[in-house]
Amino acid sequence: AFPQAIWLRERERLLASLREANTRPATIAGRAFASAVYGTHPYAYDMTEQTLARIDVADMQAMYRRWIQPCRATVSVVGAVSRGVRRME
């Protein structure tokens, strides 16, 4: 589910964060570097207020239907794992 009200709230939060980042020299330098190095390659693209404003709930739902699929899931298990099966009761 992608509730409209939650997306609008989160988008405003992201916009505020983006506006604040735009005042930092490191952010500005990083964007200039990416543009100079990558040119028109997607690595040079960065989120802007305009691009963020164009994303709506329907876009997120379409992206989810296209890219988030169980057949693409990968499960990684890390730690002291044995082959024995234990039930937690």
C-alpha positions in Angstrom: 0.0 0.0 0.0 1.1 3.5 -0.8 -1.2 5.9 1.2 -1.3 9.3 -0.4 -1.2 11.2 2.9 2.0 9.4 4.0 3.7 9.9 0.6 2.9 13.6 0.7 4.3 13.9 4.2 7.5 12.0 3.3 7.9 14.0 0.1 7.8 17.2 2.1 10.4 15.7 4.5 12.6 14.8 1.5 12.2 18.3 0.0 13.2 19.9 3.2 16.2 17.7 3.4 17.1 18.4 -0.2 16.8 22.2 0.3 19.1 22.0 3.3 21.6 19.8 1.5 21.7 22.4 -1.4 23.2 24.9 1.0 26.2 22.6 1.8 29.4 23.1 -0.2 30.1 19.4 -0.2 26.8 18.6 -1.9 27.3 21.3 -4.6 30.9 20.1 -5.2 29.7 16.4 -5.4 27.1 17.3 -8.0 29.6 19.3 -10.1 32.0 16.4 -9.9 29.4 13.8 -11.0 28.3 16.1 -13.8 31.9 16.6 -15.0 32.9 12.9 -14.7 29.7 11.2 -15.9 28.2 13.8 -18.3 24.8 12.6 -19.5 25.2 9.1 -17.9 22.6 8.3 -15.3 25.3 8.3 -12.6 25.4 12.1 -13.0 21.7 12.4 -12.3 20.6 13.6 -8.8 17.3 14.2 -7.2 16.0 17.7 -7.5 12.9 19.5 -6.2 11.4 19.3 -9.6 12.0 15.6 -10.1 10.7 14.7 -6.6 7.6 16.8 -7.2 6.8 14.7 -10.3 6.7 11.4 -8.4 3.2 10.4 -7.3 1.6 7.4 -5.7 0.7 5.9 -9.1 4.4 6.1 -10.2 5.5 4.2 -7.0 2.8 1.5 -7.5 3.9 1.0 -11.1 7.5 0.7 -10.1 6.6 -1.7 -7.4 4.6 -3.9 -9.8 7.4 -3.9 -12.3 10.5 -4.4 -10.1 9.5 -5.9 -6.8 8.9 -9.5 -7.4 9.3 -12.6 -5.2 11.3 -14.4 -8.0 14.0 -11.7 -7.6 14.4 -12.2 -3.9 17.7 -13.2 -2.4 18.1 -14.5 1.1 21.4 -14.4 2.9 22.0 -16.0 6.2 25.0 -14.9 8.2 26.3 -16.2 11.5 26.7 -19.5 13.3 24.2 -21.6 11.3 24.0 -25.3 11.4 22.0 -27.7 9.1 20.0 -29.0 12.0 16.4 -27.9 12.2 15.2 -26.4 15.5 11.7 -25.4 16.4 11.1 -22.6 18.7 8.1 -23.3 20.9 
